[in-house]
């Protein structure tokens, strides 16, 4: 019996590993997805090792060198206060990734359980929740985020919370649709016939089968969260000076766009590349998890 137990565990783990290898094999065939993965890896490394990669102090002010163009010493030039743009963009990668992680965590943490309960139980709870979600989805996401920031206050933490709240209806509606499609399946009826409670059916049988959809949506939501945070920072509602945040960098440099276009161009390129990377990776993961494409 002692020798058979490790064999049973290995047999249980093998299908998961086999599926992971299959998904990775399919992902590697998508060249656009690999490009996106390389882009995100570079920004992730920049954010993690910003103190070691930044050539200068991102907060060091040199007014006499304000708006200087790219040079051998300052590869991307300097902003209106003489701060090194490359260093500020590297540190900005850390802030953008943290914003994406927190916003997606809020969306998943609240939206997935609400969608699962709504789809599985239905009734008045489903009716009320879906009408409330309809009201939230009726507003443009950025407008709703601005309203929430106005209520919560201006700041980086408030932006992360606001962007996360805006994403909750998307997750709730997505998971609800998946649960509605599965609650009448044979494996759910079998679990119910064996005496499993509703909570066990939801968390052990239904939600694991929605994991692929949640992963894809979360990858794409990262891009949306970073873009929304940059937009709020551009409007002056996000991270406040002297924080090195890409949206606020664009906001501070917009009045110098003719005099020093580099001060606007490079932060904009950083935002564009990060959003592009998440979108490419999200599309590739969606294709890799789709059994019809594998066939």
C-alpha positions in Angstrom: 0.0 0.0 0.0 2.9 2.4 0.8 4.4 1.8 -2.6 1.1 2.2 -4.4 0.4 5.6 -2.9 3.2 7.5 -4.8 2.1 5.8 -8.0 -1.5 7.0 -7.5 -0.3 10.5 -6.9 1.8 10.5 -10.0 -1.1 9.3 -12.1 -3.2 12.1 -10.8 -0.6 14.7 -11.5 0.3 13.4 -15.0 -2.8 14.7 -16.9 -2.3 18.2 -15.5 1.4 18.2 -16.6 0.5 16.7 -20.0 -2.2 19.4 -20.5 0.3 22.1 -19.5 2.9 20.8 -22.0 0.2 20.7 -24.7 -0.8 24.3 -24.0 2.8 25.5 -24.0 3.5 23.6 -27.2 0.6 25.3 -28.9 1.6 28.7 -27.4 5.2 28.4 -28.8 3.8 28.0 -32.3 2.2 31.4 -32.1 5.0 33.9 -33.1 3.0 36.9 -32.1 2.5 35.4 -28.7 6.2 34.8 -28.3 6.9 38.4 -29.3 4.4 39.6 -26.7 6.0 37.3 -24.1 9.5 38.8 -24.9 8.1 42.3 -24.5 6.5 41.6 -21.2 9.5 39.7 -19.9 11.7 42.8 -20.6 9.3 45.1 -18.8 9.0 42.7 -15.9 12.8 42.5 -15.6 13.0 46.2 -15.8 10.4 46.6 -13.0 12.0 44.0 -10.7 15.5 45.2 -11.1 14.9 48.9 -11.6 17.4 50.1 -9.0 20.1 48.1 -10.7 19.2 48.8 -14.4 18.4 52.6 -14.1 21.5 54.5 -15.1 20.5 57.6 -13.1 18.4 58.5 -10.1 14.9 59.0 -11.6 14.1 61.7 -9.1 17.3 63.7 -9.4 16.5 67.2 -10.6 18.8 69.3 -12.9 16.9 72.3 -14.0 19.7 73.6 -16.1 19.5 70.4 -18.3 15.7 70.5 -18.7 14.3 69.0 -21.9 17.7 68.1 -23.3 17.5 65.7 -26.2 18.9 62.1 -26.2 22.6 61.9 -25.8 25.4 59.4 -25.0 24.9 60.1 -21.2 21.1 60.3 -21.3 19.9 57.8 -23.9 16.3 58.9 -24.0 16.9 62.5 -23.0 15.7 64.5 -20.0 12.3 65.8 -18.9 11.3 69.3 -18.1 13.0 69.1 -14.7 16.2 67.5 -16.1 15.4 64.0 -14.8 16.6 61.1 -16.8 13.7 59.7 -19.0 15.1 56.2 -19.3 15.4 55.8 -15.5 11.9 57.1 -15.0 10.5 54.8 -17.6 12.2 51.8 -16.0 10.8 52.7 -12.6 7.4 53.4 -14.2 7.3 49.8 -15.4 7.3 48.7 -11.8 4.3 50.9 -11.0 2.4 49.9 -14.1 2.8 46.2 -13.3 1.7 46.7 -9.7 -1.4 48.6 -10.9 -2.2 45.7 -13.3 -1.7 43.0 -10.6 -3.9 44.8 -8.0 -6.6 45.8 -10.4 -6.9 42.2 -11.8 -6.8 40.7 -8.3 -9.7 42.9 -7.3 -11.7 42.0 -10.4 -11.1 38.3 -10.0 -11.6 38.3 -6.3 -15.0 39.8 -6.4 -16.2 39.3 -10.0 -15.6 35.5 -10.2 -17.5 34.5 -7.0 -20.4 36.9 -7.8 -20.7 35.5 -11.3 -20.5 31.9 -10.1 -23.2 32.4 -7.5 -25.4 34.3 -9.9 -25.2 31.7 -12.6 -25.6 28.7 -10.4 -28.4 29.8 -8.1 -30.3 32.2 -10.4 -33.5 33.6 -9.0 -33.8 37.1 -7.5 -30.1 37.3 -6.6 -29.2 36.8 -10.3 -31.8 39.3 -11.4 -30.7 42.0 -9.0 -27.0 41.4 -9.6 -27.4 41.4 -13.4 -29.4 44.6 -13.4 -26.7 46.3 -11.3 -24.0 45.0 -13.6 -26.0 46.4 -16.6 -26.0 49.8 -15.0 -22.2 49.6 -14.4 -21.6 48.4 -18.0 -23.7 51.2 -19.4 -21.0 53.7 -18.4 -17.7 53.9 -20.3 -15.0 52.3 -18.2 -12.8 55.3 -18.0 -15.7 57.5 -17.0 -16.7 55.2 -14.3 -13.1 55.1 -13.1 -13.0 58.9 -12.9 -16.2 58.9 -10.8 -14.8 56.3 -8.4 -11.5 58.3 -8.1 -13.5 61.4 -7.4 -15.3 59.5 -4.6 -12.2 57.7 -3.2 -9.7 60.5 -3.7 -6.7 61.1 -5.9 -3.7 58.8 -5.6 -2.1 55.7 -6.8 -3.9 53.3 -4.4 -7.2 54.9 -5.3 -6.5 54.4 -9.0 -5.8 50.7 -8.5 -9.0 50.2 -6.5 -11.1 52.2 -9.0 -9.7 50.3 -12.0 -10.2 47.0 -10.2 -13.9 47.9 -9.4 -14.5 48.8 -13.0 -13.4 45.3 -14.1 -15.6 43.4 -11.6 -18.8 43.5 -13.9 -16.7 42.0 -16.8 -15.6 39.0 -14.8 -19.0 38.5 -13.2 -20.8 38.5 -16.5 -18.2 36.2 -18.1 -18.2 33.7 -15.3 -22.0 33.7 -15.1 -22.3 32.7 -18.7 -19.8 29.9 -18.2 -21.6 28.6 -15.1 -25.0 28.8 -16.9 -23.7 26.6 -19.6 -22.2 24.0 -17.2 -24.7 23.7 -14.3 -26.9 21.3 -16.3 -24.0 19.1 -17.5 -23.8 15.5 -16.5 -20.8 15.8 -14.2 -22.6 18.5 -12.2 -25.8 16.4 -12.0 -23.6 13.4 -10.9 -22.0 15.4 -8.2 -25.4 16.6 -7.0 -26.8 13.0 -7.0 -23.8 11.9 -4.9 -24.8 14.4 -2.2 -22.3 17.2 -2.9 -23.3 20.5 -1.5 -23.8 23.5 -3.8 -20.6 25.2 -2.5 -18.6 22.1 -3.2 -20.0 21.8 -6.7 -19.3 25.4 -7.5 -15.7 25.5 -6.2 -14.6 21.9 -7.0 -16.4 21.1 -10.2 -17.7 24.3 -11.9 -15.2 27.0 -11.4 -12.1 24.8 -12.3 -13.7 24.4 -15.8 -13.9 28.2 -16.2 -10.2 28.7 -15.3 -9.1 28.9 -19.0 -11.6 31.7 -19.7 -10.6 33.6 -16.5 -6.9 33.3 -17.4 -7.4 34.7 -20.9 -9.6 37.6 -19.6 -7.1 38.4 -16.9 -4.3 38.7 -19.4 -6.3 41.1 -21.5 -7.5 42.9 -18.4 -3.9 43.6 -17.5 -3.6 45.7 -20.6 -6.8 47.5 -20.0 -5.9 48.3 -16.4 -2.5 49.7 -17.4 -4.1 51.8 -20.1 -6.8 53.1 -17.8 -4.3 53.9 -15.0 -2.2 55.8 -17.6 -5.3 57.7 -18.7 -6.1 58.7 -15.2 -2.5 59.7 -14.5 -2.6 61.8 -17.7 -5.7 63.6 -16.3 -3.9 64.2 -13.0 -6.0 61.7 -11.0 -3.4 59.0 -10.7 0.0 58.8 -9.2 1.1 62.3 -8.0 4.5 63.9 -8.5 7.3 63.0 -8.2 6.2 59.4 -8.9 7.6 57.9 -12.1 4.3 56.9 -13.7 3.9 56.8 -17.4 0.6 58.6 -17.6 1.7 61.4 -15.3 4.9 61.7 -17.3 2.8 62.2 -20.5 0.7 64.8 -18.7 3.7 66.8 -17.5 5.4 66.7 -20.9 2.4 67.5 -23.1 3.0 71.2 -23.1 6.5 70.7 -24.4 5.5 68.4 -27.3 6.8 70.8 -29.9 9.9 71.9 -28.1 10.9 68.4 -26.8 8.9 65.7 -28.6 11.1 63.0 -27.0 9.7 63.8 -23.5 6.2 62.6 -24.8 7.3 60.0 -27.4 9.2 57.5 -25.1 6.6 57.2 -22.3 3.9 56.8 -24.9 5.9 54.0 -26.6 6.4 52.3 -23.2 2.6 52.3 -22.7 2.0 51.1 -26.2 4.5 48.2 -26.0 3.2 47.0 -22.7 -0.4 47.0 -23.8 0.6 45.3 -27.1 2.5 42.7 -25.2 -0.4 41.8 -23.0 -2.8 41.7 -25.9 -0.5 39.4 -28.0 0.0 37.1 -25.0 -3.7 37.0 -24.2 -4.6 36.1 -27.8 -2.0 33.4 -27.9 -3.2 31.9 -24.6 -6.8 31.9 -25.9 -5.7 30.1 -29.0 -3.6 27.6 -27.0 -6.5 26.8 -24.6 -9.0 26.4 -27.4 -9.3 22.6 -28.2 -10.9 23.3 -31.6 -7.7 25.2 -32.7 -5.5 22.3 -31.5 -7.5 19.9 -33.5 
